[in-house]
Amino acid sequence: MHHFEYRDGTLFAEDVSITNLAREYGTPLYVYSAATFTRHFKAFDSAFDGLDHLTCYSVKANSNLSVLKLLAGLGAGMDIVSGGELFRALKAGVSPDKIVYSGVGKRAAEIREALDAGILWFNVESGAELLEIIEVARSVGKVARVSFRINPDVDPQTHPYISTGMKKNKFGLDIEHSLKAYAMCADLENIEPIGMDCHIGSQLTSIEPFKEALQKLLDFYGKLKDMGIDIKYLDLGGGLGITYDEEAPPHPTEFGQALKDMLADVPLKVILEPGRVIAGNSGILVTEVVYTKSNPSRNFLIVDAAMNDLVRPSLYGSYHRIAEVEPKGREAMLYDVVGPICESSDFLARERDLPAVEQGELLAVFSAGAYGFSMSSNYNSRPRACELLVDGEKVIVARKRETYDDLLDKEL
């Protein structure tokens, strides 16, 4: 459920008219709903009541500082993958002991920053990274807490670009090398293995891959105990999907019950890293129709949002529902919704049935709260969009629209 709905013939975000927002702040425009973020976080987190757990929001899904502050206020920890995301999480007021650091390419400076901050742990993804963490920890006189990301070779049944838990993926260590890594830590200083980690992919629409991966982790946990290695945490990552089109992902309560059943007698604190399921349907992208165009084979809606604003359709072939902000009741036509960028891959939708719209009218692209602005760019020297966070009748400018001067700010 989200808080974008039609009232008196126009789309609202909570208690604010999207038409009025577009008029005041321009387009393309990201609009987020604070009530939806809150609802989704609480629905997810409460699904694991009865389990000792910590919900660490995946910052990469939507890293806007206002969003992070909102979630931190609800008690969320953070899953980060870069020094920049650590910086954002700390600025948002997240306690360092609720931050876990994932990612395959952590640099020495980033490791040092995280050790200085006192994060909960690093999710280690390779032997070389482990050695780097140990060396940095020695140099600053600290003990680095770690968890190894175990690649269980489980097919998540999702898009190959967001599959992360199979042998062919770049992420994590296979089970054999993971055992060797834990054994090596037992003889080393400046390193403390306290958990095990797994993340098999994103936009999963079934809990069966989660259960398969968890069973492999539990078998692995038994081997660790046999080796005398006593860990305290189990990080199951994120990846639970949302409805973009006709998907029917499981509700978090179904996921929560499955974990409770499988972990009833396991004395580990569970870390969960949701991103899309919290943020995805909490935001929309508002765009204006610049031109309409037809040729013998296609009808086009040329809008002012482009692949630099929302890359998912171009990158993954992803579906986002698109609707009029002010429905006129016209008959539907088959359209390609395209942007101004000089790439044939610059589209938001292809062969989509939409009511006939006219130049100057507004469209809303739904389910754009996750991997929308956070993956945006300045390609074609396009200033990035404004981000708004709506809370009831209150409108917070979460990020100002970039200007042409901003494009040149770091150039000589």
Secondary structure as UniProt FT lines:
FT   STRAND          4..7
FT   TURN            8..9
FT   STRAND          10..13
FT   TURN            14..15
FT   STRAND          16..17
FT   HELIX           18..25
FT   STRAND          29..33
FT   HELIX           34..46
FT   TURN            47..50
FT   STRAND          53..58
FT   HELIX           59..61
FT   HELIX           65..73
FT   TURN            74..75
FT   STRAND          77..80
FT   HELIX           83..91
FT   TURN            92..93
FT   HELIX           96..98
FT   STRAND          99..101
FT   HELIX           108..117
FT   STRAND          121..124
FT   HELIX           127..140
FT   STRAND          144..150
FT   HELIX           160..162
FT   TURN            167..168
FT   HELIX           175..185
FT   TURN            186..187
FT   STRAND          191..197
FT   HELIX           208..226
FT   TURN            227..228
FT   STRAND          233..235
FT   HELIX           252..262
FT   TURN            264..265
FT   STRAND          269..272
FT   HELIX           276..279
FT   HELIX           280..282
FT   STRAND          283..294
FT   STRAND          299..303
FT   TURN            307..309
FT   HELIX           312..316
FT   STRAND          322..324
FT   STRAND          332..338
FT   TURN            344..345
FT   STRAND          347..355
FT   TURN            359..360
FT   STRAND          362..365
FT   HELIX           373..375
FT   HELIX           379..381
FT   STRAND          386..391
FT   TURN            392..393
FT   STRAND          394..399
FT   HELIX           404..408
FT   TURN            409..410
//
